[in-house]
Structure formats: C-alpha cells, structure tokens
C-alpha cells in the first residue's frame, strides 16, 4: 500500500502533451495518451498526427487505457510493445485485432490450444486486465465512442459488435446505470473517467459544478446515476465540463501527497439537513476522524445519529465530501461505499500526508491540521 502513490508520479498533463508533440521517448512504457476524438490510445512517441490538447487524456498504464474504453493504436501498437516477449500474448493480440467482431469465451481459447489460466495470468501481468476483459472492454468502448459522437443506438450496437440489441443495452446499463439511448444528444450533464491509484472514478458535472464523483466499481453507482438524472431532470452524456478538469487536477495533487484541499464547485443535490451534514464532513481536518455521534453533536443535532449516518451514506462526491473520515464510536471502520479497503487506504494516506505537514510545522503528531 505504501507504494501505491508511486503509480501516480507522472508529470502534469501540459508536460505530457509537450512530450507527445516532441515524441519524447523518456515516458515510453510509463505514460500513454488517449485520444477522445478517435477512441485510440498511443505511446507518446507515436508517429501519427498529433491530436488537439482538449482531445487528449493521459494514463499511467495500459490497464487504465483499456478500462477507460480506449483501443490500442494500430500505428505505434502499444500492446505489442508491452507484451511482445511472450509469444502467446503476441498471438492473441493479433487474433483480437483480426477478429474485432468476435465475442471471446474461454472455450475459444481452449479450441486454439491455449490454457485459459495461463492466458489470464499473462495478460494480467502485462496489461492489468485479462484477455477476455480486454476484448469485452474494447467492444463496449467502441460503442461509447459512437454514442459520444451522436450516433444512433443501433449504429453504436453494430460498432460494438453486439449480436443483439438487448445484449448491447444490458452491457451499457450494467456499466453506467442507464440505457444507451439516454447518452445521446445530451449537453446538460457530462461524464468522464478519472484514473487514481485506488481505482477508476466516474465524474459527472454540468458547466458550473461537480454533481457526482464515485468509484466505478461501487455497487450503488447505477442507482446514484438514476437518482441524479431524476433530481436534475437531465440525462448524462460522455464528455467534459470544466469542473471535471478541475477535480482531476485536485485529485492528482491529493494522491501525490501534495494537498488535501478541494475547491471544485459542488452541486449538493440533497435536503437542507443532508447538506448540513456534508458540510460538516468537509470540515473534518484531513488526518483526523470523527464518529457519527460527534458529527451529530457538531451540527447541533446530538440525537440525530442515525440521520447523520444516512446522510453520510447518501454522499455522491467521494473523497471531496470526506465521508471516509467518519468511523464508529468504538474506533472501528464502518461501511464505505467504495469498500473498506479504500477507506483504510485513504485514512492512512491522509495520516501520512499530514504527519509530514505537522513535522514541518513543529506540531505534535496528534494535533489536527486544518485542510
């Protein structure tokens, strides 16, 4: 766990974009660029025509590129560069490229003479995802690109190589909590992926504020997206508004151990009481924790412990509204939508971060520091 922040030691995006323009080999294998307008990801040394700055997003791993729905560039072939030392990886990548419409199963691997467990370990070792996951994500990513460009659902279905309309809709519904028809032609809310050392996050914003920031594997994400659409009277399309760029930059500094301050404007879609609780959560100093009872007392509603717990659980803007800093009265870690392991990671990360701040300021380690 102590090594996790090292995964996020990339320079800022402006530096990476200059490296892309200059085809700087210093980042080869350590940084990749996704091109939003084409749905392709490349090495920074790729000889292809360079995209506009606003169409680029940078990743620190191939796994992150694939999970974000990007497919490998056919010119610089980043997958082959990473896994070329294993013949079975090279052979399967070629098969995947030459059979883009195919739906792959373990039985297909067995028929080709491959041991599925060996293939699974090899792809996880090189790319962070299995071969079957890569094939599935590529198909879904292709459909996402079509929808983001305004294509009809049926066109996106064909592009994603799904045999049936119901299969395509089911895959998208599982992924984003809504059918693909809701993703087309919408400009009120936009969603994009953010990469962090502890998992992919989904950010949803309008032009003024951030509405949602959640870990992509959170079980309740589909419900939260549906609730957000109902409360705003809007649908959600792929893309970015300025608040997503801002929170991405602030999260980068947070995970790099530089700052736990967040200034991104937030849209707090909740009751007055819930908003009061969320403001109290934001006021908990990083590196410290509070119990539900302490939060209730702090907002002047000492008897409303259960209501505070419900408001804590209703938080849709993870990390920024710091529900991870709330623990049980006995000091135990209580439920966290992103998983208790992430809650433990975040608390330890903040403890180390602010222990360093305290040391620089000559404070005792047990003295809280304001965020």
N, C-alpha and C positions, 0 to 999 in steps of 0.2 A: 504493500500500500504506500509506503514512503516513496517508492519510485514512480508512482502514478503521475505526479505533476511533470516529470521529465518528458512525458509524452506530449506535453503542450509547450515545449520550448521553442516553437517556431517564431520567427520574427513577425512583425506586423504585416498586414496584407499589402500595404503600399510597397514595402521592401520586397515581398514575394512577387508582386506584379512587375516591379523593375527587373527582378531576376528572370521572370518569364520573358519579358521583352528582350533581355540580353542573352537568353538561353544559358544562364549561369549553371554550370554543372555541379556547383557546390552543394545544391539541395537535391541532387539526383538520388532517388530512393527514400528521401526523408520528407519531401513535400510534393503534393500533386495539386493540379488545378482542375476544377470542374467548370465547364462552360455551360451556363444556363441556357443559352440560345440554341445549343445543339444537343445537350444531354450527354456530352462526351467528357471523360476526364483524361488528362495527359500528364506526362512528365514535364517539368519546366523547360527542359531542353528540346521539346518537340519542335520540329521544323514547320509545322502547319501555320497558317496565317493566324496572327495573334488576335484574341477577342478584345472587345472593349472592356474597360475596367469594371463597369457596372454589371457585366455578364459573367464575372469570374467569382468563384468561391474556392478557398484553399483548404486542403486537408493534409493531415499528417500521416495518413495510412491509406492503403488500398481498401481495407475494410470499410473505412468511413466513406470513401467514394462510392462503393457499391451500395452501402446501406442508404445513402442519400439518393439513390436512383440513377446514378451516372454509369454509363457503359464505357469500356476501355477504347481508347483511340486506336484506329487501325493503322495510323502512321507511325507513332512512337511506341505502340504496343507495350504499355506499362506492365500488364500482367505477365507477358513473356519475359520481360527483363527481370521480374521478381522471382519467377518460378522456373526459369529455364534449366536449372541444374537437375531437375527431376523429370525424366522422360514422360512419366505418366501424367504429370501436370501439364507439360507442353502438349501432349497428345489430346488431352481432354479439353484444353483451351481451344485447340484447333477445331475439335468437334463441336464445341459450343458456338464458335464463330461461324462455322459452316452449316450449322443446323439451328439458326436463330429462332425458328418457329417451333422447335421441338419442346415438348414438356417432358422433362427428365425425371426418371424414377430410379430407385436402387436396382430394380430389375434390369434396367437398361445397362447399368454398369456391369452387372454380373454377366449379361449376354456378351459384352465386349471383352470379357476376361479379366475385369478388374475386381479386386476385393473392396467392397464399399467402405469398410472401416479404414483400410489403408488410404483410399482416396480422401475420405473425410479428414483424417489426420494430416495428410499432405497439404490440402487446401487451407485447413485451419492454421497450419504452421506458416504458410507463405502469405496468406491473404486475410486471415482472421475470420473467414466465413467458409462454410463447406461448399462443395461443388454444387449440390442441389440448391442451397440457399442462394448462391451466386446466380444460378440460372433463373430462379424464381424472381429474385430482386431485379434482375435485368429486364424480365418481361414486364413487371409492374412499372419499373422506371420508364420504360418505353411508352407505356400508356400515359404516365404522368406528364411526360414531355408533350405528348399530343394534346392532352387536355389543357395544359398551361398555355398552349398556343392557340386555344379556341376551337380545337377540333370537336366534332360530334362524338358522343359516347361510342357509337358503333365504329367510327374510324379509329378511335383510341383502342377499342377492343381488338380490332384487327391488327393494329400496330403492335399490341402487346402479345399477340399470338395466342389468345384465349379461344378455345373452340366454341364456347357458349357465352351468351350474354350474361346468364346467371352466374357463371364462374367468375367472369371479369368483375361484375358488380360485387360479388361476395368478397373477392380479394381486396377491392378498394374499401369496402365497408369495414372489413377487419382492420385495415391499415389506418384509415382516417376517421372511422366512425360515421361515415355518410356515403351515400351512393355517388358515383362519378358524375352524374348529371348535375349535382349541386356544385361541382367545382368549375363549371364552365361559365365564362362571361361575367364573373363577379369582380367588382373592384372595391367593395366596402370593407372586406377583411381579407388579408393575405397571410399565408402560412409558409414557413420555410424551416429547414433543418439547421440545427446548431450542433457542432461537434464539441464534446467535452471529454475529459479523461475518465469520467464515470458513466458515459453513455450518451447516446444521441438524444437531443431535446427537440421538441417542436415548439416554435414560437408563432403566435398569431397576433396580428396588430392591425389597426387602421392607420390612417395618415398621422394621427395625433398621439396615440398611446398603445401600449402593450396590453393585450387582453388575456393572453394565456402563455405560460411557459411551463412545459411539463416534460418529464422523461418519456420517451417514445414507447417504452415497454410498460408504462403504468397501466394496469388493468382497467382503470376507470377513465382512460383518455377518451374513448368513444362517447361515453356518457357526458363528459365535460364539454366536448365539442358540440354535441347536440344541445346541451344547456346553453352554451354560448350563442349558438345560432338563434335559439328561441328568445333569449334575453335581448339580443341586438336586432332581431328581425332581419338577419343577414345570412348569406351563405359564405363559404370560405373558398378562396381561390389560391393557387400557387403563386408565389412571388414575394416581394419585399416592400415594406414601407420603412421610413427612416427609423422608427423605434426598434425594429428588428436589428438593423445595423448597429444601433447604439447599445442594445443589450448584449449583442455578440461581442462587442469591444469590451464592455464592462465584465462580462463573464471571463473573457480571456485574461484580464488583469487579475480577477479573483482566483482563477485556477493556477495562475503563475505565482501566486503568493504576494502580489503587489498591493492589492486593495480589496476591501470588502464593502466598498461604498457603491451604491447604485442610484443613478439619477434619471434613469429612463422613466418617462411619464407612464403612469399605470392607469388603466381603466378598471376601477373597482366595481364590478357588476354584482352588487350584493346589497343586503339590507343595511340600515344605519348601524345596528348593533354589530353585524359581522364586519363592517368596515372599521369600526372602532377596535375590534379585536385584531384585525390585520395591521392596523397602525401600531398597536401595542407590540405585535410580533416584530415589526420593523425596528422598533425602538430597543429591542433586546441587544445589548452590545455583542458583537462577534467575539467568540472565545468564551462566552458565558451561556448559561441555560436558565430557564425558568420552568416551574411546574404549572400545570393548568390552574391550580388554586392561586398561585402567585400572579398569574396573568389576570385572573378574575378580580382579585383584590386591587390590582394596579389600575383597572379601569373603573373601579368603584362599584363592582357588582360581585361581591365576595361569594354570594350564594349561587351564582350562575356558572358553576364549574362545568357542568355538562353542556351548557350552551356555548361556552368558550371552546370546549373540545369539538363540538360540531362545527363551529366557525373555523377552527383550525383545520379540520378535515376537509372543509369546503374550499380551501385555498387553491387557486388555479395558477398561481405565479410562484413556482418553486424557487427556492434559494433567495430570491429578492424579498418576498414576504416570508420571513425566516421561521416557518413552522417546524423546521428541523431542530430549532433551539428549545423546543418545548418537550419536557420529559415528565415521567411520572413523579409523584410526590416522594416515592421511595428511592428516586435516583435512577430508575430503570428506563431503558429506551422503550418508548411506546410506539404504536403504529405510525408508519410513514408511507404515504402512497408510492413513493419511489423505491421502497424497500429499506428494511432496517440497515442493511449493509451500507447503503448510500448515506443514511442518516449518521451512522457511526463515522463514515469517511469524512463527511462534511464537518462534523463537530471536531474531529481530530485535526483536520486541515486548518480550521479556524483557530484552534487552540495553539497549534504550532506557529501560525502566522502572527497571532497577537502576542505570543510569548516573545517573539523576536522584537516586536514593536516595544513591548514593555521593557525588555532588556536595554534597548537603545535609549529609552526614556528614563531608565534608572528606577523603574517601578518594581514592586513585588510581583511575583508570578500570579498570585491570587487576586490581584487588584484588576477589576474590569477596565477595559479601554473602550471608549466610545467609537462607533463605526464611522 
